[in-house]
Amino acid sequence: MRSFDPTFEPNGVVGVRRLEVITGVGGRRSWSREDKARIIAESFAASANVSAVARRYGLRPQQVYAWRRLARTGALALPAEAALGFVPVVATQGETPPPVTSAPVRAGIVEIEIAGTLIRAAPGVDWRHLRDVLRAVKAAV
């Protein structure tokens, strides 16, 4: 891919401000899986701006979003230190089950307790919203 930004001078001379030459098959850059994973992990950081991350590496934001989609589906693995972590589920011995009430119980509600904060996620909750809530609670701790 060759691109230039011509600058027209008053005397009719054309100067070139920027010239970028990308070599290789088809003029495309190739990124290793490790590089992609590192860039994606950086874009998933709590305060990250995807466009800023893309600019830093000379990418378009659409490419970073495509790689993020691959990571979410499992087609592209994140580095171990950036992988999302899970908290172990702990069940205590001798805990009595809650009393049975006549009120209907909504099946599928997930309760998450983090640092004394209880978060209930109903079926169909937008995962982006839940992610933002979990990040906010984690940041507050």
DORODO-438332 format. One record per atom (N, C-alpha, C): x, y, z; atom name. Coordinates in pm, 1 decimal, always signed. Layout:
BEGIN
+----------+----------+----------+------+
!     east !    north !       up ! name !
+----------+----------+----------+------+
!        X !        Y !        Z !   CA !
...
+----------+----------+----------+------+
This chain:
BEGIN
+----------+----------+----------+------+
!     east !    north !       up ! name !
+----------+----------+----------+------+
!    +85.0 !   -116.4 !     +0.0 !    N !
!     +0.0 !     +0.0 !     +0.0 !   CA !
!    +89.3 !   +122.4 !     +0.0 !    C !
!    +68.5 !   +209.8 !    -89.7 !    N !
!   +145.9 !   +333.6 !    -95.8 !   CA !
!    +49.5 !   +449.6 !    -87.6 !    C !
!    +78.0 !   +541.1 !     +0.2 !    N !
!     -7.5 !   +657.9 !    +13.3 !   CA !
!    +78.5 !   +779.5 !    +36.2 !    C !
!    +31.4 !   +892.1 !     -8.6 !    N !
!   +103.0 !  +1015.6 !    +16.2 !   CA !
!     +4.4 !  +1129.7 !    +28.1 !    C !
!    +49.1 !  +1232.1 !    +94.6 !    N !
!    -31.9 !  +1351.6 !   +115.5 !   CA !
!    +38.5 !  +1465.2 !    +42.9 !    C !
!     -3.9 !  +1497.0 !    -80.6 !    N !
!    +67.8 !  +1601.4 !   -154.2 !   CA !
!    +39.7 !  +1739.3 !    -94.7 !    C !
!   +141.6 !  +1820.6 !    -90.7 !    N !
!   +129.3 !  +1958.1 !    -44.8 !   CA !
!   +157.1 !  +2048.2 !   -164.1 !    C !
!    +62.4 !  +2129.4 !   -200.3 !    N !
!    +79.5 !  +2217.9 !   -314.0 !   CA !
!   +133.8 !  +2351.4 !   -266.0 !    C !
!   +247.6 !  +2387.6 !   -315.5 !    N !
!   +312.2 !  +2513.6 !   -280.6 !   CA !
!   +266.5 !  +2622.0 !   -377.8 !    C !
!   +277.3 !  +2747.5 !   -340.2 !    N !
!   +234.0 !  +2856.5 !   -428.1 !   CA !
!   +308.8 !  +2860.0 !   -561.7 !    C !
!   +433.2 !  +2811.1 !   -563.7 !    N !
!   +509.2 !  +2815.6 !   -688.6 !   CA !
!   +481.5 !  +2694.9 !   -778.7 !    C !
!   +384.4 !  +2612.3 !   -742.8 !    N !
!   +346.0 !  +2498.9 !   -825.6 !   CA !
!   +422.2 !  +2371.4 !   -796.6 !    C !
!   +515.2 !  +2372.4 !   -701.8 !    N !
!   +592.3 !  +2252.7 !   -667.3 !   CA !
!   +508.8 !  +2167.0 !   -572.9 !    C !
!   +509.7 !  +2038.5 !   -596.8 !    N !
!   +436.7 !  +1945.9 !   -510.7 !   CA !
!   +537.7 !  +1877.3 !   -419.8 !    C !
!   +517.3 !  +1889.8 !   -290.5 !    N !
!   +603.4 !  +1822.1 !   -194.0 !   CA !
!   +526.6 !  +1710.5 !   -125.7 !    C !
!   +596.3 !  +1614.5 !    -72.2 !    N !
!   +532.3 !  +1501.8 !     -5.3 !   CA !
!   +560.6 !  +1513.5 !   +143.6 !    C !
!   +454.6 !  +1519.9 !   +222.6 !    N !
!   +469.7 !  +1527.4 !   +368.3 !   CA !
!   +488.5 !  +1389.9 !   +429.7 !    C !
!   +415.3 !  +1293.8 !   +378.4 !    N !
!   +418.6 !  +1161.3 !   +439.0 !   CA !
!   +415.2 !  +1057.4 !   +329.3 !    C !
!   +503.1 !   +960.9 !   +339.5 !    N !
!   +505.5 !   +851.0 !   +244.8 !   CA !
!   +521.2 !   +724.1 !   +325.1 !    C !
!   +428.9 !   +632.7 !   +310.0 !    N !
!   +432.3 !   +508.6 !   +385.4 !   CA !
!   +435.5 !   +393.7 !   +287.6 !    C !
!   +534.5 !   +306.5 !   +301.3 !    N !
!   +546.5 !   +190.9 !   +213.8 !   CA !
!   +540.3 !    +67.5 !   +302.0 !    C !
!   +442.6 !    -16.8 !   +275.4 !    N !
!   +428.4 !   -141.3 !   +350.0 !   CA !
!   +461.6 !   -253.6 !   +254.0 !    C !
!   +560.4 !   -332.1 !   +288.9 !    N !
!   +603.6 !   -439.7 !   +200.1 !   CA !
!   +541.8 !   -570.8 !   +244.7 !    C !
!   +554.6 !   -669.6 !   +162.6 !    N !
!   +501.7 !   -800.9 !   +194.7 !   CA !
!   +396.1 !   -840.5 !    +94.4 !    C !
!   +342.6 !   -959.0 !   +112.2 !    N !
!   +241.8 !  -1011.2 !    +21.0 !   CA !
!   +117.3 !   -924.0 !    +29.2 !    C !
!    +77.8 !   -866.0 !    -79.3 !    N !
!    -42.2 !   -784.6 !    -83.8 !   CA !
!    -30.2 !   -654.1 !     -7.3 !    C !
!    +88.9 !   -622.0 !    +41.3 !    N !
!   +106.6 !   -498.3 !   +114.8 !   CA !
!    +41.5 !   -498.6 !   +251.6 !    C !
!     +6.2 !   -614.5 !   +301.0 !    N !
!    -58.7 !   -622.8 !   +431.5 !   CA !
!    +41.2 !   -658.4 !   +538.8 !    C !
!    +17.2 !   -602.4 !   +655.0 !    N !
!   +100.0 !   -639.7 !   +768.9 !   CA !
!    +43.7 !   -767.5 !   +828.6 !    C !
!   +130.1 !   -847.5 !   +884.8 !    N !
!    +80.9 !   -966.4 !   +954.1 !   CA !
!   +119.6 !   -954.2 !  +1101.3 !    C !
!    +26.4 !   -986.8 !  +1185.8 !    N !
!    +45.7 !   -977.9 !  +1330.0 !   CA !
!    +49.0 !  -1119.6 !  +1386.3 !    C !
!   +144.3 !  -1146.3 !  +1472.6 !    N !
!   +148.5 !  -1278.4 !  +1536.6 !   CA !
!    +31.1 !  -1289.1 !  +1633.4 !    C !
!     -2.9 !  -1411.6 !  +1668.5 !    N !
!   -112.9 !  -1433.5 !  +1762.8 !   CA !
!    -79.9 !  -1368.9 !  +1898.4 !    C !
!    +48.4 !  -1370.1 !  +1935.8 !    N !
!    +89.6 !  -1309.7 !  +2062.8 !   CA !
!    +69.7 !  -1157.9 !  +2059.3 !    C !
!   +106.7 !  -1095.5 !  +1946.3 !    N !
!    +88.3 !   -950.8 !  +1933.5 !   CA !
!    -60.1 !   -914.5 !  +1936.2 !    C !
!   -140.6 !   -991.5 !  +1863.7 !    N !
!   -285.1 !   -965.8 !  +1863.5 !   CA !
!   -340.8 !   -977.5 !  +2005.2 !    C !
!   -299.8 !  -1084.3 !  +2075.4 !    N !
!   -349.6 !  -1106.8 !  +2211.5 !   CA !
!   -309.2 !   -992.2 !  +2303.7 !    C !
!   -186.1 !   -942.1 !  +2290.2 !    N !
!   -139.3 !   -831.8 !  +2374.3 !   CA !
!   -219.1 !   -704.4 !  +2345.8 !    C !
!   -246.2 !   -678.5 !  +2218.0 !    N !
!   -322.4 !   -558.9 !  +2181.2 !   CA !
!   -465.7 !   -570.2 !  +2232.4 !    C !
!   -525.0 !   -688.3 !  +2218.0 !    N !
!   -662.0 !   -709.6 !  +2265.4 !   CA !
!   -669.0 !   -693.7 !  +2416.7 !    C !
!   -573.1 !   -752.9 !  +2487.1 !    N !
!   -571.8 !   -741.8 !  +2633.4 !   CA !
!   -562.5 !   -595.5 !  +2675.0 !    C !
!   -482.0 !   -519.1 !  +2604.1 !    N !
!   -470.5 !   -376.3 !  +2634.5 !   CA !
!   -602.9 !   -304.7 !  +2609.9 !    C !
!   -675.4 !   -345.9 !  +2505.2 !    N !
!   -802.5 !   -280.7 !  +2474.0 !   CA !
!   -912.8 !   -317.9 !  +2573.1 !    C !
!   -898.0 !   -431.5 !  +2641.4 !    N !
!   -997.7 !   -474.3 !  +2739.5 !   CA !
!   -974.9 !   -411.0 !  +2877.1 !    C !
!   -864.9 !   -339.1 !  +2897.0 !    N !
!   -838.0 !   -275.6 !  +3026.1 !   CA !
!   -953.3 !   -181.1 !  +3060.1 !    C !
!   -977.8 !   -162.9 !  +3188.5 !    N !
!  -1094.6 !    -87.0 !  +3234.1 !   CA !
!  -1100.0 !    +54.5 !  +3178.0 !    C !
!   -988.5 !   +123.6 !  +3170.4 !    N !
!   -991.4 !   +262.5 !  +3124.9 !   CA !
!   -943.5 !   +278.0 !  +2980.6 !    C !
!   -935.7 !   +168.3 !  +2907.6 !    N !
!   -881.1 !   +172.8 !  +2771.2 !   CA !
!   -981.4 !   +231.0 !  +2672.0 !    C !
!   -929.0 !   +301.4 !  +2574.8 !    N !
!  -1006.1 !   +354.6 !  +2463.5 !   CA !
!   -960.6 !   +277.2 !  +2339.9 !    C !
!  -1051.6 !   +202.8 !  +2278.3 !    N !
!  -1015.3 !   +116.3 !  +2166.8 !   CA !
!   -952.1 !   +195.4 !  +2053.5 !    C !
!  -1004.6 !   +312.1 !  +2023.2 !    N !
!   -948.0 !   +393.1 !  +1915.5 !   CA !
!   -804.4 !   +434.8 !  +1946.5 !    C !
!   -777.6 !   +470.5 !  +2071.3 !    N !
!   -642.1 !   +509.9 !  +2110.3 !   CA !
!   -546.8 !   +391.6 !  +2101.4 !    C !
!   -592.7 !   +274.2 !  +2144.7 !    N !
!   -509.3 !   +154.1 !  +2134.6 !   CA !
!   -480.4 !   +124.1 !  +1987.7 !    C !
!   -581.4 !   +133.4 !  +1903.6 !    N !
!   -562.5 !   +106.8 !  +1760.2 !   CA !
!   -461.7 !   +204.7 !  +1700.3 !    C !
!   -474.9 !   +332.4 !  +1731.7 !    N !
!   -380.1 !   +432.9 !  +1679.0 !   CA !
!   -237.5 !   +403.7 !  +1723.2 !    C !
!   -222.2 !   +362.2 !  +1848.1 !    N !
!    -88.7 !   +334.6 !  +1901.3 !   CA !
!    -16.1 !   +228.6 !  +1819.2 !    C !
!    -90.5 !   +133.6 !  +1764.3 !    N !
!    -29.6 !    +25.3 !  +1687.6 !   CA !
!    -48.2 !    +40.7 !  +1536.9 !    C !
!   -100.9 !   +154.4 !  +1493.9 !    N !
!   -119.1 !   +177.6 !  +1350.9 !   CA !
!   -230.5 !    +94.2 !  +1290.6 !    C !
!   -332.3 !    +64.8 !  +1370.5 !    N !
!   -446.5 !    -15.1 !  +1324.9 !   CA !
!   -570.9 !    +71.9 !  +1315.9 !    C !
!   -670.6 !    +17.9 !  +1251.6 !    N !
!   -802.0 !    +82.1 !  +1251.9 !   CA !
!   -881.7 !    +21.5 !  +1368.0 !    C !
!   -967.4 !   +101.2 !  +1431.5 !    N !
!  -1046.3 !    +47.9 !  +1543.2 !   CA !
!  -1128.1 !    -75.4 !  +1503.9 !    C !
!  -1175.6 !    -79.6 !  +1379.5 !    N !
!  -1255.6 !   -193.7 !  +1334.5 !   CA !
!  -1175.7 !   -323.6 !  +1344.2 !    C !
!  -1045.0 !   -315.9 !  +1316.9 !    N !
!   -961.7 !   -436.1 !  +1325.2 !   CA !
!   -949.8 !   -483.2 !  +1469.0 !    C !
!   -931.9 !   -389.9 !  +1561.4 !    N !
!   -921.6 !   -426.8 !  +1702.9 !   CA !
!  -1053.2 !   -488.0 !  +1750.2 !    C !
!  -1165.6 !   -428.1 !  +1708.3 !    N !
!  -1295.7 !   -485.1 !  +1746.2 !   CA !
!  -1313.3 !   -625.9 !  +1689.2 !    C !
!  -1265.8 !   -648.9 !  +1567.9 !    N !
!  -1275.7 !   -783.6 !  +1508.7 !   CA !
!  -1193.1 !   -883.0 !  +1590.1 !    C !
!  -1073.8 !   -843.8 !  +1630.9 !    N !
!   -989.7 !   -931.5 !  +1712.8 !   CA !
!  -1053.2 !   -955.5 !  +1848.8 !    C !
!  -1116.3 !   -853.3 !  +1905.8 !    N !
!  -1185.5 !   -870.9 !  +2034.2 !   CA !
!  -1298.5 !   -972.5 !  +2020.7 !    C !
!  -1372.0 !   -964.6 !  +1908.7 !    N !
!  -1479.8 !  -1059.5 !  +1884.3 !   CA !
!  -1423.5 !  -1201.7 !  +1878.0 !    C !
!  -1309.3 !  -1219.0 !  +1812.1 !    N !
!  -1245.8 !  -1350.7 !  +1805.1 !   CA !
!  -1205.2 !  -1399.6 !  +1944.4 !    C !
!  -1157.4 !  -1308.1 !  +2026.8 !    N !
!  -1117.2 !  -1346.3 !  +2163.2 !   CA !
!  -1238.0 !  -1389.5 !  +2245.3 !    C !
!  -1350.1 !  -1318.5 !  +2229.5 !    N !
!  -1470.5 !  -1355.3 !  +2305.4 !   CA !
!  -1524.9 !  -1491.2 !  +2264.0 !    C !
!  -1509.4 !  -1526.9 !  +2137.3 !    N !
!  -1559.0 !  -1657.0 !  +2091.0 !   CA !
!  -1460.1 !  -1768.9 !  +2117.7 !    C !
!  -1339.1 !  -1732.9 !  +2163.6 !    N !
!  -1239.2 !  -1834.3 !  +2193.8 !   CA !
!  -1148.2 !  -1865.6 !  +2077.0 !    C !
!  -1165.6 !  -1800.7 !  +1963.4 !    N !
!  -1082.3 !  -1827.0 !  +1846.8 !   CA !
!   -943.5 !  -1765.6 !  +1861.3 !    C !
!   -929.0 !  -1671.5 !  +1953.0 !    N !
!   -800.2 !  -1606.7 !  +1976.8 !   CA !
!   -780.9 !  -1597.3 !  +2126.9 !    C !
!   -674.6 !  -1658.6 !  +2177.4 !    N !
!   -652.7 !  -1664.7 !  +2322.2 !   CA !
!   -579.5 !  -1541.0 !  +2372.1 !    C !
!   -621.6 !  -1493.3 !  +2488.5 !    N !
!   -554.3 !  -1381.6 !  +2554.4 !   CA !
!   -433.3 !  -1434.0 !  +2629.9 !    C !
!   -332.9 !  -1347.6 !  +2655.5 !    N !
!   -220.3 !  -1392.5 !  +2736.9 !   CA !
!   -268.6 !  -1431.5 !  +2876.0 !    C !
!   -198.3 !  -1522.4 !  +2939.9 !    N !
!   -241.8 !  -1575.7 !  +3069.4 !   CA !
!   -260.0 !  -1466.1 !  +3173.4 !    C !
!   -170.1 !  -1366.6 !  +3176.6 !    N !
!   -181.9 !  -1262.3 !  +3278.3 !   CA !
!   -299.6 !  -1170.5 !  +3252.6 !    C !
!   -351.4 !  -1167.4 !  +3128.5 !    N !
!   -462.9 !  -1078.5 !  +3097.2 !   CA !
!   -595.6 !  -1153.2 !  +3088.4 !    C !
!   -590.9 !  -1284.6 !  +3101.6 !    N !
!   -714.2 !  -1361.7 !  +3092.0 !   CA !
!   -808.0 !  -1322.4 !  +3205.9 !    C !
!   -935.3 !  -1327.1 !  +3176.3 !    N !
!  -1034.0 !  -1292.3 !  +3277.5 !   CA !
!  -1031.9 !  -1398.0 !  +3386.9 !    C !
!  -1032.7 !  -1354.9 !  +3509.6 !    N !
!  -1026.4 !  -1447.8 !  +3620.8 !   CA !
!  -1163.7 !  -1473.9 !  +3679.5 !    C !
!  -1176.5 !  -1585.6 !  +3745.7 !    N !
!  -1301.1 !  -1621.3 !  +3810.2 !   CA !
!  -1275.1 !  -1645.3 !  +3956.9 !    C !
!  -1373.0 !  -1619.0 !  +4036.6 !    N !
!  -1364.9 !  -1642.6 !  +4179.2 !   CA !
!  -1424.1 !  -1780.2 !  +4205.7 !    C !
!  -1359.3 !  -1860.7 !  +4290.1 !    N !
!  -1414.3 !  -1994.0 !  +4315.9 !   CA !
!  -1548.3 !  -1985.2 !  +4388.9 !    C !
!  -1634.8 !  -2079.5 !  +4359.0 !    N !
!  -1763.6 !  -2088.1 !  +4426.7 !   CA !
!  -1741.1 !  -2164.7 !  +4556.9 !    C !
!  -1790.6 !  -2109.3 !  +4666.1 !    N !
!  -1769.5 !  -2170.3 !  +4796.7 !   CA !
!  -1904.8 !  -2205.3 !  +4856.5 !    C !
!  -1921.4 !  -2330.3 !  +4893.1 !    N !
!  -2042.6 !  -2374.5 !  +4961.9 !   CA !
!  -2001.0 !  -2417.9 !  +5101.5 !    C !
!  -2066.9 !  -2366.1 !  +5202.8 !    N !
!  -2029.7 !  -2400.4 !  +5339.9 !   CA !
!  -2111.8 !  -2519.2 !  +5388.2 !    C !
!  -2048.7 !  -2600.7 !  +5469.9 !    N !
!  -2113.9 !  -2718.0 !  +5527.2 !   CA !
!  -2213.5 !  -2673.4 !  +5633.7 !    C !
!  -2324.4 !  -2739.3 !  +5642.1 !    N !
!  -2421.0 !  -2712.8 !  +5747.2 !   CA !
!  -2506.1 !  -2589.0 !  +5723.4 !    C !
!  -2492.6 !  -2528.4 !  +5609.4 !    N !
!  -2574.2 !  -2410.6 !  +5580.7 !   CA !
!  -2715.4 !  -2456.6 !  +5549.4 !    C !
!  -2812.3 !  -2394.4 !  +5615.6 !    N !
!  -2950.3 !  -2434.2 !  +5592.2 !   CA !
!  -3004.0 !  -2363.8 !  +5468.1 !    C !
!  -3082.3 !  -2432.7 !  +5388.5 !    N !
!  -3137.7 !  -2369.7 !  +5269.1 !   CA !
!  -3237.0 !  -2262.0 !  +5308.3 !    C !
!  -3259.8 !  -2163.6 !  +5223.1 !    N !
!  -3356.8 !  -2059.3 !  +5256.2 !   CA !
!  -3496.8 !  -2118.0 !  +5268.5 !    C !
!  -3579.4 !  -2055.9 !  +5350.9 !    N !
!  -3714.8 !  -2110.2 !  +5369.5 !   CA !
!  -3795.1 !  -2100.7 !  +5239.4 !    C !
!  -3881.5 !  -2198.0 !  +5222.3 !    N !
!  -3966.9 !  -2200.0 !  +5104.0 !   CA !
!  -4081.6 !  -2102.3 !  +5127.2 !    C !
!  -4102.3 !  -2015.0 !  +5031.6 !    N !
!  -4209.9 !  -1917.4 !  +5043.1 !   CA !
!  -4309.5 !  -1941.1 !  +4930.7 !    C !
!  -4423.3 !  -1877.7 !  +4943.6 !    N !
!  -4523.6 !  -1892.5 !  +4839.3 !   CA !
!  -4496.8 !  -1798.7 !  +4722.1 !    C !
!  -4404.2 !  -1703.7 !  +4740.6 !    N !
!  -4372.6 !  -1611.1 !  +4631.9 !   CA !
!  -4298.3 !  -1686.0 !  +4521.2 !    C !
!  -4329.1 !  -1654.2 !  +4396.7 !    N !
!  -4259.7 !  -1722.7 !  +4287.6 !   CA !
!  -4111.3 !  -1686.7 !  +4286.1 !    C !
!  -4031.7 !  -1784.7 !  +4256.4 !    N !
!  -3886.6 !  -1765.8 !  +4250.4 !   CA !
!  -3847.1 !  -1758.3 !  +4104.1 !    C !
!  -3771.4 !  -1654.3 !  +4070.3 !    N !
!  -3726.1 !  -1641.4 !  +3931.4 !   CA !
!  -3608.3 !  -1734.4 !  +3910.0 !    C !
!  -3624.0 !  -1828.9 !  +3822.1 !    N !
!  -3518.2 !  -1924.7 !  +3793.8 !   CA !
!  -3408.9 !  -1857.6 !  +3711.7 !    C !
!  -3287.2 !  -1897.7 !  +3736.6 !    N !
!  -3176.0 !  -1850.8 !  +3656.8 !   CA !
!  -3108.6 !  -1724.4 !  +3706.1 !    C !
!  -3151.0 !  -1669.1 !  +3817.9 !    N !
!  -3085.9 !  -1549.2 !  +3871.0 !   CA !
!  -2951.6 !  -1590.0 !  +3929.4 !    C !
!  -2848.9 !  -1516.2 !  +3892.3 !    N !
!  -2714.7 !  -1541.4 !  +3942.0 !   CA !
!  -2682.3 !  -1432.2 !  +4043.0 !    C !
!  -2632.9 !  -1474.0 !  +4159.9 !    N !
!  -2592.8 !  -1378.9 !  +4262.2 !   CA !
!  -2441.5 !  -1381.7 !  +4274.4 !    C !
!  -2381.3 !  -1263.7 !  +4271.1 !    N !
!  -2235.9 !  -1251.3 !  +4280.9 !   CA !
!  -2206.9 !  -1160.9 !  +4399.0 !    C !
!  -2123.6 !  -1209.0 !  +4492.8 !    N !
!  -2087.1 !  -1128.2 !  +4608.2 !   CA !
!  -1939.9 !  -1093.4 !  +4597.2 !    C !
!  -1912.7 !   -962.8 !  +4596.1 !    N !
!  -1775.1 !   -914.4 !  +4588.1 !   CA !
!  -1756.8 !   -811.5 !  +4698.3 !    C !
!  -1666.0 !   -839.3 !  +4787.9 !    N !
!  -1631.6 !   -746.4 !  +4896.2 !   CA !
!  -1754.8 !   -693.0 !  +4968.2 !    C !
!  -1847.2 !   -781.1 !  +5001.5 !    N !
!  -1965.3 !   -740.8 !  +5075.9 !   CA !
!  -2076.5 !   -680.9 !  +4991.5 !    C !
!  -2055.8 !   -673.5 !  +4860.6 !    N !
!  -2158.3 !   -619.9 !  +4770.7 !   CA !
!  -2223.3 !   -736.5 !  +4697.8 !    C !
!  -2355.6 !   -741.2 !  +4701.5 !    N !
!  -2429.1 !   -848.7 !  +4635.5 !   CA !
!  -2486.9 !   -796.7 !  +4504.5 !    C !
!  -2455.3 !   -864.6 !  +4396.0 !    N !
!  -2503.9 !   -827.1 !  +4263.1 !   CA !
!  -2589.3 !   -941.5 !  +4212.3 !    C !
!  -2711.7 !   -909.5 !  +4172.5 !    N !
!  -2801.9 !  -1011.1 !  +4116.3 !   CA !
!  -2817.9 !   -985.3 !  +3967.1 !    C !
!  -2793.6 !  -1088.8 !  +3888.3 !    N !
!  -2805.8 !  -1077.6 !  +3742.6 !   CA !
!  -2919.2 !  -1168.5 !  +3697.3 !    C !
!  -3022.1 !  -1108.7 !  +3642.2 !    N !
!  -3137.6 !  -1184.1 !  +3593.6 !   CA !
!  -3108.0 !  -1239.2 !  +3454.2 !    C !
!  -3180.2 !  -1342.5 !  +3413.9 !    N !
!  -3161.8 !  -1395.0 !  +3278.7 !   CA !
!  -3188.3 !  -1285.0 !  +3175.6 !    C !
!  -3104.9 !  -1281.8 !  +3074.8 !    N !
!  -3123.0 !  -1184.1 !  +2969.0 !   CA !
!  -3056.4 !  -1050.4 !  +2994.8 !    C !
!  -2984.6 !  -1036.8 !  +3107.3 !    N !
!  -2916.7 !   -910.6 !  +3134.6 !   CA !
!  -2808.5 !   -889.1 !  +3028.9 !    C !
!  -2791.1 !   -765.3 !  +2986.6 !    N !
!  -2689.5 !   -733.0 !  +2887.3 !   CA !
!  -2552.4 !   -753.7 !  +2950.1 !    C !
!  -2470.4 !   -837.6 !  +2890.1 !    N !
!  -2340.7 !   -870.7 !  +2948.2 !   CA !
!  -2251.2 !   -747.4 !  +2958.8 !    C !
!  -2268.7 !   -651.0 !  +2869.1 !    N !
!  -2186.9 !   -529.3 !  +2874.9 !   CA !
!  -2219.8 !   -449.8 !  +3002.0 !    C !
!  -2347.6 !   -443.1 !  +3033.2 !    N !
!  -2390.2 !   -371.9 !  +3153.8 !   CA !
!  -2337.1 !   -442.5 !  +3278.3 !    C !
!  -2349.1 !   -574.9 !  +3282.2 !    N !
!  -2299.6 !   -651.8 !  +3395.8 !   CA !
!  -2148.1 !   -635.4 !  +3409.2 !    C !
!  -2077.2 !   -637.3 !  +3296.6 !    N !
!  -1932.2 !   -617.5 !  +3298.5 !   CA !
!  -1897.5 !   -481.8 !  +3358.8 !    C !
!  -1969.6 !   -377.1 !  +3318.4 !    N !
!  -1943.4 !   -243.0 !  +3369.6 !   CA !
!  -1970.2 !   -234.6 !  +3520.4 !    C !
!  -2076.7 !   -301.3 !  +3565.9 !    N !
!  -2107.4 !   -302.1 !  +3708.8 !   CA !
!  -1997.8 !   -375.1 !  +3786.4 !    C !
!  -1953.0 !   -489.3 !  +3736.4 !    N !
!  -1847.6 !   -565.0 !  +3805.3 !   CA !
!  -1717.2 !   -485.4 !  +3807.8 !    C !
!  -1684.4 !   -418.2 !  +3698.3 !    N !
!  -1562.9 !   -336.3 !  +3696.5 !   CA !
!  -1572.5 !   -221.7 !  +3796.8 !    C !
!  -1690.9 !   -160.0 !  +3806.8 !    N !
!  -1709.3 !    -49.8 !  +3901.1 !   CA !
!  -1693.4 !    -98.0 !  +4044.5 !    C !
!  -1750.2 !   -212.7 !  +4075.2 !    N !
!  -1737.7 !   -266.6 !  +4211.2 !   CA !
!  -1592.5 !   -302.0 !  +4238.8 !    C !
!  -1526.0 !   -363.6 !  +4142.0 !    N !
!  -1385.8 !   -401.8 !  +4159.7 !   CA !
!  -1299.0 !   -277.6 !  +4180.3 !    C !
!  -1326.4 !   -170.5 !  +4104.8 !    N !
!  -1248.2 !    -47.8 !  +4117.9 !   CA !
!  -1270.8 !    +19.2 !  +4253.2 !    C !
!  -1389.6 !     +3.0 !  +4310.2 !    N !
!  -1423.3 !    +66.6 !  +4437.4 !   CA !
!  -1361.1 !     -5.5 !  +4555.3 !    C !
!  -1320.4 !   -129.9 !  +4536.0 !    N !
!  -1264.5 !   -209.3 !  +4646.7 !   CA !
!  -1121.8 !   -173.5 !  +4671.8 !    C !
+----------+----------+----------+------+
